[in-house]
């Protein structure tokens, strides 16, 4: 069960959920590919040298470490993406970041003054953007690289309207 479902109050239900877009992993994947290629090259050279009786154990160890780094980068990107939860309920907007140390932001729908979406050209093509949520009193929170930001905004607006008519 996710953080958001565990922390619902009585009479509250999740209306819409989204996560960070996969684009948050682009740089980590690029770094992992580079580290993996270097690791494979080092391991290959080390094994070829060991066949000719030259001692290159250090090259093999460095190659394995580079491959381990590539795996770590991929796993850390996946964890970062999965550790962020974004949801709209019938009472509030909830955003939780982090796995070990967590930060959660909860804004009651009645306190939402405005919500805006900023998308770059790539964001428009790939379906991600930044959402800026302004609460009463001038406080605002920015959430970057959210998947389906327009739908998220629409759901917040729809729930805000529904809460006003209750």
C-alpha positions in Angstrom: 0.0 0.0 0.0 1.3 3.4 -0.9 1.9 6.3 1.5 -1.1 8.3 0.2 -3.6 5.4 0.8 -2.2 4.8 4.3 -2.8 8.5 5.2 -6.3 9.1 4.0 -8.7 10.6 6.5 -12.3 9.5 7.0 -14.5 10.1 3.9 -11.5 10.8 1.7 -10.7 8.9 -1.5 -8.0 9.2 -4.1 -9.4 10.6 -7.4 -6.2 10.8 -9.5 -2.6 9.5 -9.1 0.5 10.2 -11.1 4.3 9.9 -10.7 7.4 11.5 -11.9 7.9 11.1 -15.7 10.4 8.6 -16.9 12.5 11.5 -18.2 13.9 12.1 -14.7 16.0 9.0 -15.4 17.6 10.2 -18.7 20.9 11.5 -17.2 21.3 8.6 -14.9 20.7 6.2 -17.8 23.2 8.0 -19.9 25.8 7.9 -17.1 25.0 4.2 -16.6 25.5 3.4 -20.3 28.9 5.3 -20.2 30.0 3.5 -17.0 28.8 0.2 -18.4 30.6 0.6 -21.7 33.8 1.5 -19.8 33.4 -1.4 -17.5 32.8 -3.9 -20.3 35.9 -2.5 -22.2 38.0 -2.8 -19.1 36.8 -6.4 -18.3 37.4 -7.4 -22.0 40.9 -6.0 -22.0 41.7 -7.6 -18.6 40.5 -11.0 -19.8 42.4 -10.8 -23.1 45.5 -9.8 -21.2 45.1 -12.6 -18.7 44.9 -15.1 -21.6 48.4 -14.0 -22.8 49.7 -14.4 -19.2 50.0 -10.7 -18.5 48.6 -9.9 -15.1 45.8 -7.4 -15.4 43.6 -8.3 -12.5 43.3 -4.6 -11.5 41.8 -3.9 -14.9 39.1 -6.6 -14.4 38.4 -5.3 -10.9 38.0 -1.7 -12.2 35.7 -3.0 -15.0 33.5 -4.8 -12.5 33.4 -1.7 -10.3 32.3 0.3 -13.3 29.6 -2.2 -14.1 28.5 -2.1 -10.5 28.3 1.7 -10.7 26.1 1.4 -13.8 23.7 -0.9 -12.1 23.6 1.3 -9.0 22.8 4.4 -11.2 19.9 2.5 -12.9 18.5 1.2 -9.6 18.8 4.6 -7.9 16.9 6.3 -10.7 14.1 3.7 -10.5 13.9 4.1 -6.7 13.8 7.9 -7.0 11.0 7.7 -9.5 9.0 5.2 -7.5 9.5 7.0 -4.2 7.6 10.1 -5.4 3.8 9.9 -5.1 1.5 12.6 -6.4 -2.3 12.4 -5.9 -5.5 14.4 -5.8 -8.2 13.3 -3.4 -11.6 14.6 -2.9 -10.3 16.7 0.0 -6.6 17.6 -0.8 -3.6 17.5 -3.0 -0.8 15.2 -1.6 2.7 15.0 -2.8 5.3 12.7 -1.1 9.0 12.5 -2.0 11.6 10.2 -0.7 12.1 6.7 0.5 14.4 6.8 3.6 13.8 10.5 4.5 10.4 11.6 3.3 8.9 15.0 2.6 5.2 15.3 2.1 3.2 18.3 1.1 -0.5 18.4 1.6 -2.8 21.3 0.5 -6.5 21.3 1.2 -8.5 21.9 -1.9 -10.2 24.8 -0.2 -6.8 26.4 0.2 -5.7 26.1 -3.4 -5.6 29.5 -5.0 -4.2 28.6 -8.4 -2.4 25.8 -10.2 -0.3 26.4 -13.3 1.6 24.1 -15.6 4.9 24.9 -17.4 6.1 22.7 -20.2 9.1 22.9 -22.4 9.1 21.9 -26.0 10.3 18.4 -25.0 7.8 18.3 -22.2 5.0 18.9 -24.6 6.3 16.2 -26.9 6.9 13.6 -24.2 4.0 14.5 -21.8 5.7 16.0 -18.7 5.9 19.4 -17.1 6.3 21.4 -14.0 3.2 22.0 -11.8 3.1 25.1 -9.6 0.5 25.0 -6.8 -0.3 28.2 -5.1 -2.1 28.1 -1.8 -3.8 30.9 0.1 -1.3 33.3 1.8 1.0 33.3 -1.2 2.7 30.0 -0.5 3.6 27.9 -3.5 5.1 24.6 -4.3 6.8 23.6 -7.5 6.9 20.0 -8.7 9.1 19.2 -11.6 8.9 16.7 -14.4 5.5 15.3 -13.4 3.8 12.9 -15.9 0.6 14.2 -17.4 0.6 17.6 -15.7 -2.4 18.9 -17.6 -4.6 16.0 -16.4 -3.3 16.6 -12.9 -4.3 20.3 -13.1 -7.7 19.3 -14.5 -8.3 16.9 -11.6 -7.3 19.5 -9.0 -9.6 22.1 -10.7 -12.5 19.6 -10.9 -12.2 18.6 -7.3 -11.8 22.2 -6.2 -15.1 23.0 -8.0 -16.8 20.0 -6.5 -15.7 20.9 -3.0 -17.1 24.4 -3.4 -20.5 23.1 -4.3 -20.7 20.8 -1.3 
